[in-house]
Amino acid sequence: MATSSAGFGVAVILALCCVVPSFATDYTVGDTSGWTLGYDYSTWASDKTFTVGDDLVFNYGNTHTVAEVSGSDYKACSASNAITSDSSGSTKIPLKTTGSHYFICGVSSHCSSGMKMSITVTSASSTTPSSSTTPSSGTTTSPPSSSSSNTSSTTASTTVPESSSSVTVSPFGVVFSTMVAIFMLIVS
Ligand SMILES: [Cu+2]
């Protein structure tokens, strides 16, 4: 009984993990090269789709900075009016708005040497992270047998994305789970 209930819990957790979409992606700028001189960031960004909620992660040494600037400042390589600026060596910038975002290095001539990147952020497509962790109330009750646990977990995963605030539990399921709980009490 203990093993089956533990297995049921794992199944529920796995089902919930599959249901929750991965709507936030961390993009490490330049991948393993990081934020540095001699890297083509337009090529790096060209095959990626950035959506609101994603993060840009800049990793760089202490000879660089990260500054988000306007489009005109991007063209002029000017960081004097930067929207945000950081020189901590590891900068995580959440992409909160759609449209073009411009990043340059504010150190001397690094921007004009190619240490600049412009990206276009699109709106997140149909990923409404409505708190879909409600079916935990139904799963904390005593689990039925392993055969019916599979069906219950699959039905829970299919109902969650439809913004269903309450998981419908059939009267039979309540009676059955109650009987199982009583049975487990008697056994233990
Ligand atoms: Cu630099």
Backbone and ligand atoms as CSV (ligand in chain L), in Angstrom:
chain,resi,resn,atom,element,x,y,z
A,1,MET,N,N,0.829,-1.212,0.000
A,1,MET,CA,C,0.000,0.000,0.000
A,1,MET,C,C,0.860,1.257,0.000
A,2,ALA,N,N,1.895,1.224,0.840
A,2,ALA,CA,C,2.743,2.417,0.915
A,2,ALA,C,C,3.421,2.683,-0.417
A,3,THR,N,N,3.848,1.599,-1.078
A,3,THR,CA,C,4.541,1.798,-2.354
A,3,THR,C,C,3.574,2.283,-3.419
A,4,SER,N,N,2.361,1.752,-3.423
A,4,SER,CA,C,1.422,2.180,-4.451
A,4,SER,C,C,1.028,3.642,-4.257
A,5,SER,N,N,0.855,4.072,-2.999
A,5,SER,CA,C,0.502,5.472,-2.780
A,5,SER,C,C,1.660,6.387,-3.159
A,6,ALA,N,N,2.877,5.940,-2.869
A,6,ALA,CA,C,4.027,6.751,-3.266
A,6,ALA,C,C,4.113,6.844,-4.790
A,7,GLY,N,N,3.866,5.712,-5.442
A,7,GLY,CA,C,3.880,5.730,-6.907
A,7,GLY,C,C,2.799,6.622,-7.463
A,8,PHE,N,N,1.677,6.619,-6.795
A,8,PHE,CA,C,0.594,7.494,-7.252
A,8,PHE,C,C,1.001,8.953,-7.104
A,9,GLY,N,N,1.646,9.279,-6.000
A,9,GLY,CA,C,2.086,10.658,-5.811
A,9,GLY,C,C,3.081,11.078,-6.866
A,10,VAL,N,N,4.004,10.183,-7.201
A,10,VAL,CA,C,4.984,10.500,-8.245
A,10,VAL,C,C,4.281,10.713,-9.571
A,11,ALA,N,N,3.277,9.862,-9.851
A,11,ALA,CA,C,2.552,10.001,-11.110
A,11,ALA,C,C,1.841,11.345,-11.185
A,12,VAL,N,N,1.261,11.759,-10.060
A,12,VAL,CA,C,0.563,13.044,-10.051
A,12,VAL,C,C,1.544,14.181,-10.276
A,13,ILE,N,N,2.707,14.108,-9.602
A,13,ILE,CA,C,3.702,15.169,-9.753
A,13,ILE,C,C,4.176,15.235,-11.199
A,14,LEU,N,N,4.421,14.065,-11.800
A,14,LEU,CA,C,4.868,14.047,-13.185
A,14,LEU,C,C,3.798,14.628,-14.096
A,15,ALA,N,N,2.536,14.291,-13.816
A,15,ALA,CA,C,1.456,14.807,-14.650
A,15,ALA,C,C,1.380,16.321,-14.539
A,16,LEU,N,N,1.542,16.853,-13.322
A,16,LEU,CA,C,1.474,18.298,-13.141
A,16,LEU,C,C,2.647,18.975,-13.837
A,17,CYS,N,N,3.809,18.344,-13.784
A,17,CYS,CA,C,4.973,18.930,-14.446
A,17,CYS,C,C,4.748,18.992,-15.956
A,18,CYS,N,N,4.091,17.979,-16.509
A,18,CYS,CA,C,3.835,17.978,-17.946
A,18,CYS,C,C,2.780,19.015,-18.305
A,19,VAL,N,N,1.831,19.244,-17.407
A,19,VAL,CA,C,0.754,20.175,-17.698
A,19,VAL,C,C,1.280,21.601,-17.725
A,20,VAL,N,N,2.094,21.942,-16.718
A,20,VAL,CA,C,2.600,23.310,-16.645
A,20,VAL,C,C,3.565,23.543,-17.795
A,21,PRO,N,N,3.246,24.445,-18.720
A,21,PRO,CA,C,4.125,24.648,-19.864
A,21,PRO,C,C,5.358,25.437,-19.466
A,22,SER,N,N,6.433,25.201,-20.190
A,22,SER,CA,C,7.668,25.935,-19.915
A,22,SER,C,C,7.602,27.254,-20.660
A,23,PHE,N,N,6.960,28.254,-20.058
A,23,PHE,CA,C,6.722,29.518,-20.753
A,23,PHE,C,C,7.810,30.538,-20.483
A,24,ALA,N,N,8.748,30.240,-19.645
A,24,ALA,CA,C,9.852,31.163,-19.390
A,24,ALA,C,C,11.156,30.483,-19.770
A,25,THR,N,N,11.843,31.078,-20.735
A,25,THR,CA,C,13.099,30.512,-21.201
A,25,THR,C,C,14.229,31.465,-20.870
A,26,ASP,N,N,15.300,30.922,-20.320
A,26,ASP,CA,C,16.498,31.715,-20.083
A,26,ASP,C,C,17.436,31.534,-21.270
A,27,TYR,N,N,17.738,32.637,-21.939
A,27,TYR,CA,C,18.666,32.594,-23.061
A,27,TYR,C,C,20.010,33.146,-22.603
A,28,THR,N,N,21.017,32.300,-22.636
A,28,THR,CA,C,22.368,32.754,-22.310
A,28,THR,C,C,22.975,33.375,-23.564
A,29,VAL,N,N,23.147,34.685,-23.518
A,29,VAL,CA,C,23.602,35.425,-24.699
A,29,VAL,C,C,25.012,34.966,-25.069
A,30,GLY,N,N,25.160,34.550,-26.324
A,30,GLY,CA,C,26.455,34.054,-26.777
A,30,GLY,C,C,26.744,32.638,-26.347
A,31,ASP,N,N,25.765,32.008,-25.731
A,31,ASP,CA,C,25.927,30.643,-25.216
A,31,ASP,C,C,27.192,30.553,-24.363
A,32,THR,N,N,28.066,29.605,-24.678
A,32,THR,CA,C,29.254,29.421,-23.834
A,32,THR,C,C,30.272,30.535,-24.020
A,33,SER,N,N,30.171,31.277,-25.130
A,33,SER,CA,C,31.112,32.383,-25.320
A,33,SER,C,C,30.766,33.561,-24.412
A,34,GLY,N,N,29.503,33.695,-24.099
A,34,GLY,CA,C,29.087,34.781,-23.229
A,34,GLY,C,C,29.027,36.105,-23.963
A,35,TRP,N,N,29.074,37.149,-23.186
A,35,TRP,CA,C,28.986,38.534,-23.675
A,35,TRP,C,C,30.409,39.060,-23.777
A,36,THR,N,N,30.910,39.121,-25.023
A,36,THR,CA,C,32.329,39.386,-25.189
A,36,THR,C,C,32.588,40.011,-26.551
A,37,LEU,N,N,33.799,40.380,-26.771
A,37,LEU,CA,C,34.210,40.911,-28.071
A,37,LEU,C,C,34.420,39.756,-29.049
A,38,GLY,N,N,34.254,40.053,-30.324
A,38,GLY,CA,C,34.542,39.058,-31.361
A,38,GLY,C,C,33.462,38.010,-31.514
A,39,TYR,N,N,32.227,38.352,-31.167
A,39,TYR,CA,C,31.139,37.386,-31.309
A,39,TYR,C,C,30.014,38.058,-32.087
A,40,ASP,N,N,29.397,37.295,-32.969
A,40,ASP,CA,C,28.336,37.857,-33.813
A,40,ASP,C,C,26.989,37.602,-33.137
A,41,TYR,N,N,26.489,38.610,-32.448
A,41,TYR,CA,C,25.252,38.421,-31.689
A,41,TYR,C,C,24.003,38.503,-32.561
A,42,SER,N,N,24.137,39.118,-33.727
A,42,SER,CA,C,22.983,39.113,-34.630
A,42,SER,C,C,22.735,37.708,-35.159
A,43,THR,N,N,23.808,36.978,-35.412
A,43,THR,CA,C,23.634,35.587,-35.833
A,43,THR,C,C,23.086,34.748,-34.689
A,44,TRP,N,N,23.600,35.009,-33.500
A,44,TRP,CA,C,23.133,34.233,-32.339
A,44,TRP,C,C,21.629,34.419,-32.134
A,45,ALA,N,N,21.159,35.649,-32.294
A,45,ALA,CA,C,19.751,35.939,-32.029
A,45,ALA,C,C,18.852,35.579,-33.209
A,46,SER,N,N,19.442,35.353,-34.379
A,46,SER,CA,C,18.630,35.233,-35.588
A,46,SER,C,C,17.730,34.005,-35.557
A,47,ASP,N,N,18.162,32.930,-34.938
A,47,ASP,CA,C,17.368,31.700,-34.982
A,47,ASP,C,C,16.587,31.479,-33.692
A,48,LYS,N,N,16.392,32.548,-32.936
A,48,LYS,CA,C,15.661,32.397,-31.670
A,48,LYS,C,C,14.404,33.270,-31.675
A,49,THR,N,N,13.401,32.787,-31.012
A,49,THR,CA,C,12.161,33.532,-30.865
A,49,THR,C,C,12.016,33.939,-29.408
A,50,PHE,N,N,12.086,35.234,-29.170
A,50,PHE,CA,C,12.001,35.736,-27.802
A,50,PHE,C,C,10.561,36.163,-27.519
A,51,THR,N,N,10.043,35.716,-26.416
A,51,THR,CA,C,8.684,36.070,-26.036
A,51,THR,C,C,8.702,36.712,-24.649
A,52,VAL,N,N,7.662,37.470,-24.390
A,52,VAL,CA,C,7.532,38.118,-23.084
A,52,VAL,C,C,7.539,37.045,-21.993
A,53,GLY,N,N,8.339,37.270,-20.982
A,53,GLY,CA,C,8.500,36.286,-19.913
A,53,GLY,C,C,9.831,35.577,-19.973
A,54,ASP,N,N,10.479,35.617,-21.140
A,54,ASP,CA,C,11.807,35.033,-21.250
A,54,ASP,C,C,12.833,35.937,-20.564
A,55,ASP,N,N,14.007,35.379,-20.339
A,55,ASP,CA,C,15.091,36.143,-19.726
A,55,ASP,C,C,16.327,36.062,-20.604
A,56,LEU,N,N,17.044,37.160,-20.653
A,56,LEU,CA,C,18.368,37.172,-21.251
A,56,LEU,C,C,19.394,37.117,-20.130
A,57,VAL,N,N,20.359,36.237,-20.272
A,57,VAL,CA,C,21.420,36.117,-19.276
A,57,VAL,C,C,22.734,36.480,-19.943
A,58,PHE,N,N,23.350,37.537,-19.449
A,58,PHE,CA,C,24.642,37.981,-19.965
A,58,PHE,C,C,25.723,37.549,-18.976
A,59,ASN,N,N,26.694,36.806,-19.468
A,59,ASN,CA,C,27.851,36.424,-18.658
A,59,ASN,C,C,29.089,37.055,-19.278
A,60,TYR,N,N,29.860,37.761,-18.474
A,60,TYR,CA,C,30.982,38.509,-19.014
A,60,TYR,C,C,31.989,38.803,-17.909
A,61,GLY,N,N,33.179,39.171,-18.350
A,61,GLY,CA,C,34.219,39.533,-17.400
A,61,GLY,C,C,34.076,40.974,-16.952
A,62,ASN,N,N,34.999,41.396,-16.093
A,62,ASN,CA,C,34.880,42.731,-15.504
A,62,ASN,C,C,35.313,43.844,-16.460
A,63,THR,N,N,35.645,43.488,-17.696
A,63,THR,CA,C,36.010,44.526,-18.664
A,63,THR,C,C,34.824,44.931,-19.531
A,64,HIS,N,N,33.626,44.412,-19.214
A,64,HIS,CA,C,32.444,44.706,-20.025
A,64,HIS,C,C,31.298,45.168,-19.137
A,65,THR,N,N,30.306,45.741,-19.770
A,65,THR,CA,C,29.060,46.071,-19.103
A,65,THR,C,C,27.910,45.667,-20.024
A,66,VAL,N,N,26.715,45.659,-19.475
A,66,VAL,CA,C,25.510,45.428,-20.267
A,66,VAL,C,C,24.599,46.628,-20.078
A,67,ALA,N,N,24.237,47.256,-21.178
A,67,ALA,CA,C,23.344,48.403,-21.111
A,67,ALA,C,C,22.231,48.205,-22.127
A,68,GLU,N,N,20.983,48.335,-21.653
A,68,GLU,CA,C,19.864,48.358,-22.590
A,68,GLU,C,C,19.627,49.807,-22.980
A,69,VAL,N,N,19.588,50.044,-24.278
A,69,VAL,CA,C,19.503,51.420,-24.769
A,69,VAL,C,C,18.378,51.526,-25.787
A,70,SER,N,N,18.103,52.748,-26.183
A,70,SER,CA,C,17.085,52.983,-27.205
A,70,SER,C,C,17.655,52.626,-28.586
A,71,GLY,N,N,16.768,52.592,-29.557
A,71,GLY,CA,C,17.208,52.264,-30.900
A,71,GLY,C,C,18.211,53.253,-31.460
A,72,SER,N,N,17.979,54.531,-31.194
A,72,SER,CA,C,18.906,55.538,-31.715
A,72,SER,C,C,20.257,55.459,-31.012
A,73,ASP,N,N,20.212,55.206,-29.693
A,73,ASP,CA,C,21.474,55.055,-28.969
A,73,ASP,C,C,22.193,53.776,-29.387
A,74,TYR,N,N,21.415,52.778,-29.771
A,74,TYR,CA,C,22.020,51.543,-30.266
A,74,TYR,C,C,22.815,51.829,-31.533
A,75,LYS,N,N,22.207,52.580,-32.432
A,75,LYS,CA,C,22.911,52.913,-33.676
A,75,LYS,C,C,24.139,53.771,-33.388
A,76,ALA,N,N,24.016,54.672,-32.421
A,76,ALA,CA,C,25.123,55.569,-32.099
A,76,ALA,C,C,26.114,54.954,-31.115
A,77,CYS,N,N,25.800,53.747,-30.633
A,77,CYS,CA,C,26.664,53.105,-29.629
A,77,CYS,C,C,26.869,54.011,-28.416
A,78,SER,N,N,25.774,54.593,-27.971
A,78,SER,CA,C,25.861,55.481,-26.818
A,78,SER,C,C,25.143,54.848,-25.632
A,79,ALA,N,N,25.866,54.676,-24.541
A,79,ALA,CA,C,25.285,54.114,-23.322
A,79,ALA,C,C,25.052,55.180,-22.269
A,80,SER,N,N,25.163,56.441,-22.658
A,80,SER,CA,C,25.040,57.505,-21.665
A,80,SER,C,C,23.604,57.674,-21.191
A,81,ASN,N,N,22.656,57.266,-22.020
A,81,ASN,CA,C,21.249,57.359,-21.631
A,81,ASN,C,C,20.634,55.966,-21.502
A,82,ALA,N,N,21.390,55.047,-20.943
A,82,ALA,CA,C,20.951,53.659,-20.891
A,82,ALA,C,C,19.685,53.510,-20.059
A,83,ILE,N,N,18.807,52.634,-20.535
A,83,ILE,CA,C,17.596,52.320,-19.776
A,83,ILE,C,C,17.978,51.543,-18.519
A,84,THR,N,N,18.785,50.519,-18.711
A,84,THR,CA,C,19.364,49.781,-17.580
A,84,THR,C,C,20.831,49.556,-17.891
A,85,SER,N,N,21.622,49.462,-16.851
A,85,SER,CA,C,23.043,49.210,-17.032
A,85,SER,C,C,23.553,48.396,-15.853
A,86,ASP,N,N,24.425,47.450,-16.175
A,86,ASP,CA,C,24.950,46.594,-15.115
A,86,ASP,C,C,26.363,46.170,-15.474
A,87,SER,N,N,27.176,45.996,-14.470
A,87,SER,CA,C,28.552,45.545,-14.687
A,87,SER,C,C,28.932,44.482,-13.677
A,88,SER,N,N,27.943,43.740,-13.213
A,88,SER,CA,C,28.198,42.763,-12.149
A,88,SER,C,C,28.894,41.510,-12.667
A,89,GLY,N,N,28.904,41.310,-13.990
A,89,GLY,CA,C,29.508,40.106,-14.546
A,89,GLY,C,C,28.490,39.054,-14.923
A,90,SER,N,N,27.296,39.116,-14.315
A,90,SER,CA,C,26.217,38.199,-14.666
A,90,SER,C,C,24.910,38.979,-14.560
A,91,THR,N,N,24.361,39.297,-15.698
A,91,THR,CA,C,23.181,40.162,-15.733
A,91,THR,C,C,22.019,39.392,-16.325
A,92,LYS,N,N,20.946,39.336,-15.572
A,92,LYS,CA,C,19.736,38.670,-16.057
A,92,LYS,C,C,18.695,39.739,-16.327
A,93,ILE,N,N,18.279,39.820,-17.576
A,93,ILE,CA,C,17.324,40.854,-17.969
A,93,ILE,C,C,16.021,40.190,-18.378
A,94,PRO,N,N,14.958,40.380,-17.605
A,94,PRO,CA,C,13.661,39.826,-18.000
A,94,PRO,C,C,13.059,40.632,-19.146
A,95,LEU,N,N,12.547,39.927,-20.123
A,95,LEU,CA,C,11.926,40.587,-21.277
A,95,LEU,C,C,10.449,40.788,-20.954
A,96,LYS,N,N,10.099,42.019,-20.635
A,96,LYS,CA,C,8.752,42.297,-20.130
A,96,LYS,C,C,7.838,42.893,-21.183
A,97,THR,N,N,8.414,43.490,-22.222
A,97,THR,CA,C,7.589,44.171,-23.208
A,97,THR,C,C,7.917,43.664,-24.608
A,98,THR,N,N,6.922,43.732,-25.476
A,98,THR,CA,C,7.143,43.335,-26.860
A,98,THR,C,C,7.894,44.437,-27.610
A,99,GLY,N,N,8.346,44.077,-28.798
A,99,GLY,CA,C,9.051,45.047,-29.623
A,99,GLY,C,C,10.546,44.836,-29.593
A,100,SER,N,N,11.255,45.843,-30.065
A,100,SER,CA,C,12.706,45.739,-30.178
A,100,SER,C,C,13.384,46.099,-28.863
A,101,HIS,N,N,14.393,45.334,-28.538
A,101,HIS,CA,C,15.219,45.621,-27.373
A,101,HIS,C,C,16.669,45.666,-27.834
A,102,TYR,N,N,17.381,46.659,-27.337
A,102,TYR,CA,C,18.753,46.899,-27.789
A,102,TYR,C,C,19.704,46.836,-26.607
A,103,PHE,N,N,20.781,46.087,-26.809
A,103,PHE,CA,C,21.777,45.931,-25.750
A,103,PHE,C,C,23.156,46.205,-26.330
A,104,ILE,N,N,23.929,46.945,-25.578
A,104,ILE,CA,C,25.292,47.220,-26.009
A,104,ILE,C,C,26.213,47.112,-24.793
A,105,CYS,N,N,27.505,46.990,-25.078
A,105,CYS,CA,C,28.509,47.117,-24.027
A,105,CYS,C,C,28.879,48.587,-23.925
A,106,GLY,N,N,28.912,49.081,-22.701
A,106,GLY,CA,C,29.175,50.499,-22.505
A,106,GLY,C,C,30.635,50.855,-22.396
A,107,VAL,N,N,31.524,49.893,-22.566
A,107,VAL,CA,C,32.947,50.158,-22.399
A,107,VAL,C,C,33.533,50.676,-23.708
A,108,SER,N,N,34.086,51.835,-23.665
A,108,SER,CA,C,34.784,52.515,-24.762
A,108,SER,C,C,34.251,52.125,-26.139
A,109,SER,N,N,35.049,51.455,-26.929
A,109,SER,CA,C,34.675,51.188,-28.316
A,109,SER,C,C,34.153,49.766,-28.522
A,110,HIS,N,N,33.761,49.099,-27.444
A,110,HIS,CA,C,33.332,47.705,-27.599
A,110,HIS,C,C,32.087,47.593,-28.462
A,111,CYS,N,N,31.157,48.535,-28.303
A,111,CYS,CA,C,29.915,48.465,-29.079
A,111,CYS,C,C,30.211,48.589,-30.568
A,112,SER,N,N,30.997,49.567,-30.913
A,112,SER,CA,C,31.310,49.756,-32.332
A,112,SER,C,C,32.149,48.613,-32.881
A,113,SER,N,N,32.791,47.861,-31.995
A,113,SER,CA,C,33.542,46.692,-32.435
A,113,SER,C,C,32.660,45.460,-32.567
A,114,GLY,N,N,31.377,45.615,-32.294
A,114,GLY,CA,C,30.450,44.513,-32.513
A,114,GLY,C,C,29.776,43.992,-31.272
A,115,MET,N,N,30.077,44.563,-30.117
A,115,MET,CA,C,29.471,44.072,-28.879
A,115,MET,C,C,28.127,44.753,-28.688
A,116,LYS,N,N,27.200,44.366,-29.523
A,116,LYS,CA,C,25.869,44.962,-29.535
A,116,LYS,C,C,24.886,43.915,-30.027
A,117,MET,N,N,23.664,44.030,-29.588
A,117,MET,CA,C,22.668,43.039,-29.987
A,117,MET,C,C,21.290,43.676,-29.943
A,118,SER,N,N,20.549,43.447,-31.005
A,118,SER,CA,C,19.152,43.863,-31.032
A,118,SER,C,C,18.279,42.634,-31.209
A,119,ILE,N,N,17.215,42.578,-30.427
A,119,ILE,CA,C,16.293,41.447,-30.524
A,119,ILE,C,C,14.870,41.988,-30.622
A,120,THR,N,N,13.990,41.137,-31.117
A,120,THR,CA,C,12.571,41.465,-31.182
A,120,THR,C,C,11.815,40.499,-30.281
A,121,VAL,N,N,11.040,41.066,-29.378
A,121,VAL,CA,C,10.292,40.262,-28.415
A,121,VAL,C,C,8.834,40.238,-28.833
A,122,THR,N,N,8.297,39.053,-28.945
A,122,THR,CA,C,6.893,38.892,-29.313
A,122,THR,C,C,6.075,38.526,-28.078
A,123,SER,N,N,4.784,38.687,-28.213
A,123,SER,CA,C,3.911,38.379,-27.083
A,123,SER,C,C,3.805,36.877,-26.916
A,124,ALA,N,N,3.687,36.479,-25.678
A,124,ALA,CA,C,3.557,35.063,-25.388
A,124,ALA,C,C,2.273,34.541,-26.007
A,125,SER,N,N,2.352,33.391,-26.679
A,125,SER,CA,C,1.209,32.858,-27.399
A,125,SER,C,C,0.435,31.877,-26.536
A,126,SER,N,N,-0.741,32.310,-26.122
A,126,SER,CA,C,-1.722,31.457,-25.425
A,126,SER,C,C,-1.126,30.731,-24.234
A,127,THR,N,N,-0.187,31.352,-23.569
A,127,THR,CA,C,0.302,30.757,-22.329
A,127,THR,C,C,-0.161,31.629,-21.177
A,128,THR,N,N,-1.344,31.300,-20.678
A,128,THR,CA,C,-1.871,32.019,-19.536
A,128,THR,C,C,-1.611,31.189,-18.295
A,129,PRO,N,N,-0.587,31.539,-17.554
A,129,PRO,CA,C,-0.240,30.741,-16.367
A,129,PRO,C,C,-1.219,30.935,-15.224
A,130,SER,N,N,-2.498,30.665,-15.481
A,130,SER,CA,C,-3.463,30.716,-14.389
A,130,SER,C,C,-3.146,29.611,-13.396
A,131,SER,N,N,-3.162,29.935,-12.151
A,131,SER,CA,C,-2.705,29.017,-11.110
A,131,SER,C,C,-3.407,27.673,-11.253
A,132,SER,N,N,-2.794,26.793,-12.009
A,132,SER,CA,C,-3.405,25.498,-12.325
A,132,SER,C,C,-2.882,24.419,-11.412
A,133,THR,N,N,-2.733,24.729,-10.156
A,133,THR,CA,C,-2.261,23.729,-9.209
A,133,THR,C,C,-3.369,23.351,-8.241
A,134,THR,N,N,-4.613,23.448,-8.704
A,134,THR,CA,C,-5.735,23.189,-7.823
A,134,THR,C,C,-5.963,21.715,-7.533
A,135,PRO,N,N,-5.696,20.786,-8.467
A,135,PRO,CA,C,-6.114,19.405,-8.177
A,135,PRO,C,C,-5.361,18.751,-7.039
A,136,SER,N,N,-4.501,19.477,-6.337
A,136,SER,CA,C,-3.789,18.873,-5.226
A,136,SER,C,C,-4.753,18.492,-4.101
A,137,SER,N,N,-5.863,19.229,-3.998
A,137,SER,CA,C,-6.817,18.897,-2.952
A,137,SER,C,C,-7.417,17.522,-3.187
A,138,GLY,N,N,-7.640,17.190,-4.435
A,138,GLY,CA,C,-8.210,15.887,-4.718
A,138,GLY,C,C,-7.209,14.768,-4.575
A,139,THR,N,N,-5.930,15.075,-4.759
A,139,THR,CA,C,-4.924,14.024,-4.739
A,139,THR,C,C,-4.417,13.744,-3.337
A,140,THR,N,N,-4.620,14.659,-2.404
A,140,THR,CA,C,-4.116,14.421,-1.054
A,140,THR,C,C,-4.974,13.415,-0.320
A,141,THR,N,N,-6.181,13.165,-0.808
A,141,THR,CA,C,-7.005,12.141,-0.190
A,141,THR,C,C,-6.429,10.778,-0.519
A,142,SER,N,N,-6.919,9.794,0.167
A,142,SER,CA,C,-6.337,8.464,0.029
A,142,SER,C,C,-6.453,8.001,-1.418
A,143,PRO,N,N,-5.384,7.482,-1.957
A,143,PRO,CA,C,-5.387,7.073,-3.363
A,143,PRO,C,C,-6.132,5.768,-3.556
A,144,PRO,N,N,-6.848,5.663,-4.645
A,144,PRO,CA,C,-7.476,4.382,-4.971
A,144,PRO,C,C,-6.431,3.398,-5.472
A,145,SER,N,N,-6.863,2.256,-5.949
A,145,SER,CA,C,-5.926,1.248,-6.408
A,145,SER,C,C,-5.127,1.781,-7.595
A,146,SER,N,N,-4.033,1.080,-7.884
A,146,SER,CA,C,-3.105,1.573,-8.900
A,146,SER,C,C,-3.764,1.606,-10.277
A,147,SER,N,N,-4.704,0.704,-10.528
A,147,SER,CA,C,-5.313,0.676,-11.852
A,147,SER,C,C,-6.130,1.936,-12.108
A,148,SER,N,N,-6.910,2.365,-11.112
A,148,SER,CA,C,-7.725,3.554,-11.299
A,148,SER,C,C,-6.923,4.832,-11.104
A,149,SER,N,N,-5.742,4.734,-10.466
A,149,SER,CA,C,-4.941,5.936,-10.284
A,149,SER,C,C,-4.436,6.460,-11.617
A,150,ASN,N,N,-4.167,5.556,-12.546
A,150,ASN,CA,C,-3.703,5.999,-13.845
A,150,ASN,C,C,-4.769,6.833,-14.547
A,151,THR,N,N,-5.998,6.361,-14.505
A,151,THR,CA,C,-7.054,7.080,-15.188
A,151,THR,C,C,-7.333,8.409,-14.498
A,152,SER,N,N,-7.261,8.424,-13.169
A,152,SER,CA,C,-7.564,9.669,-12.472
A,152,SER,C,C,-6.498,10.714,-12.753
A,153,SER,N,N,-5.229,10.279,-12.863
A,153,SER,CA,C,-4.179,11.259,-13.118
A,153,SER,C,C,-4.310,11.819,-14.531
A,154,THR,N,N,-4.692,10.971,-15.490
A,154,THR,CA,C,-4.808,11.467,-16.852
A,154,THR,C,C,-5.991,12.417,-16.986
A,155,THR,N,N,-7.083,12.113,-16.299
A,155,THR,CA,C,-8.212,13.017,-16.386
A,155,THR,C,C,-7.881,14.354,-15.731
A,156,ALA,N,N,-7.085,14.319,-14.665
A,156,ALA,CA,C,-6.713,15.570,-14.007
A,156,ALA,C,C,-5.867,16.411,-14.943
A,157,SER,N,N,-4.946,15.770,-15.673
A,157,SER,CA,C,-4.059,16.544,-16.524
A,157,SER,C,C,-4.814,17.135,-17.705
A,158,THR,N,N,-5.856,16.463,-18.179
A,158,THR,CA,C,-6.579,16.985,-19.325
A,158,THR,C,C,-7.527,18.111,-18.918
A,159,THR,N,N,-7.973,18.113,-17.677
A,159,THR,CA,C,-8.919,19.148,-17.281
A,159,THR,C,C,-8.225,20.419,-16.834
A,160,VAL,N,N,-6.970,20.331,-16.430
A,160,VAL,CA,C,-6.296,21.500,-15.859
A,160,VAL,C,C,-6.167,22.650,-16.856
A,161,PRO,N,N,-5.745,22.420,-18.121
A,161,PRO,CA,C,-5.498,23.594,-18.983
A,161,PRO,C,C,-6.748,24.388,-19.320
A,162,GLU,N,N,-7.919,23.825,-19.116
A,162,GLU,CA,C,-9.131,24.525,-19.496
A,162,GLU,C,C,-9.593,25.469,-18.384
A,163,SER,N,N,-8.694,26.013,-17.644
A,163,SER,CA,C,-8.962,26.971,-16.571
A,163,SER,C,C,-10.090,26.491,-15.665
A,164,SER,N,N,-10.067,25.212,-15.368
A,164,SER,CA,C,-11.094,24.676,-14.473
A,164,SER,C,C,-10.622,24.855,-13.043
A,165,SER,N,N,-11.360,25.656,-12.303
A,165,SER,CA,C,-10.922,25.951,-10.941
A,165,SER,C,C,-11.141,24.766,-10.019
A,166,SER,N,N,-12.147,23.958,-10.299
A,166,SER,CA,C,-12.412,22.823,-9.433
A,166,SER,C,C,-12.437,21.548,-10.254
A,167,VAL,N,N,-11.773,20.543,-9.772
A,167,VAL,CA,C,-11.781,19.255,-10.448
A,167,VAL,C,C,-13.020,18.490,-10.000
A,168,THR,N,N,-13.805,18.081,-10.954
A,168,THR,CA,C,-15.024,17.365,-10.614
A,168,THR,C,C,-14.679,15.952,-10.155
A,169,VAL,N,N,-15.126,15.612,-8.986
A,169,VAL,CA,C,-14.908,14.280,-8.445
A,169,VAL,C,C,-16.257,13.573,-8.427
A,170,SER,N,N,-16.308,12.449,-9.084
A,170,SER,CA,C,-17.573,11.731,-9.141
A,170,SER,C,C,-17.918,11.174,-7.767
A,171,PRO,N,N,-19.208,11.071,-7.460
A,171,PRO,CA,C,-19.605,10.502,-6.153
A,171,PRO,C,C,-19.052,9.110,-5.955
A,172,PHE,N,N,-18.992,8.357,-7.027
A,172,PHE,CA,C,-18.421,7.016,-6.897
A,172,PHE,C,C,-16.966,7.084,-6.460
A,173,GLY,N,N,-16.231,8.043,-7.018
A,173,GLY,CA,C,-14.828,8.174,-6.659
A,173,GLY,C,C,-14.670,8.517,-5.191
A,174,VAL,N,N,-15.535,9.401,-4.691
A,174,VAL,CA,C,-15.455,9.776,-3.275
A,174,VAL,C,C,-15.737,8.570,-2.410
A,175,VAL,N,N,-16.806,7.837,-2.737
A,175,VAL,CA,C,-17.165,6.665,-1.947
A,175,VAL,C,C,-16.053,5.633,-2.017
A,176,PHE,N,N,-15.509,5.447,-3.208
A,176,PHE,CA,C,-14.476,4.429,-3.386
A,176,PHE,C,C,-13.230,4.794,-2.602
A,177,SER,N,N,-12.824,6.049,-2.707
A,177,SER,CA,C,-11.600,6.454,-2.004
A,177,SER,C,C,-11.819,6.393,-0.500
A,178,THR,N,N,-13.018,6.702,-0.049
A,178,THR,CA,C,-13.302,6.598,1.377
A,178,THR,C,C,-13.202,5.157,1.839
A,179,MET,N,N,-13.740,4.256,1.006
A,179,MET,CA,C,-13.651,2.841,1.356
A,179,MET,C,C,-12.198,2.399,1.409
A,180,VAL,N,N,-11.405,2.864,0.462
A,180,VAL,CA,C,-9.988,2.499,0.456
A,180,VAL,C,C,-9.301,3.030,1.700
A,181,ALA,N,N,-9.670,4.253,2.092
A,181,ALA,CA,C,-9.065,4.839,3.288
A,181,ALA,C,C,-9.416,4.014,4.515
A,182,ILE,N,N,-10.676,3.620,4.622
A,182,ILE,CA,C,-11.092,2.795,5.760
A,182,ILE,C,C,-10.369,1.466,5.733
A,183,PHE,N,N,-10.238,0.917,4.525
A,183,PHE,CA,C,-9.552,-0.369,4.381
A,183,PHE,C,C,-8.101,-0.244,4.824
A,184,MET,N,N,-7.460,0.857,4.428
A,184,MET,CA,C,-6.059,1.053,4.799
A,184,MET,C,C,-5.925,1.206,6.310
A,185,LEU,N,N,-6.883,1.874,6.918
A,185,LEU,CA,C,-6.837,2.031,8.373
A,185,LEU,C,C,-6.953,0.670,9.051
A,186,ILE,N,N,-7.850,-0.157,8.510
A,186,ILE,CA,C,-8.032,-1.483,9.112
A,186,ILE,C,C,-6.767,-2.305,8.942
A,187,VAL,N,N,-6.180,-2.241,7.767
A,187,VAL,CA,C,-4.985,-3.043,7.496
A,187,VAL,C,C,-3.832,-2.617,8.393
A,188,SER,N,N,-3.659,-1.297,8.515
A,188,SER,CA,C,-2.551,-0.811,9.330
A,188,SER,C,C,-2.935,-0.850,10.809
L,1,CU,CU,CU,32.685,45.277,-23.650
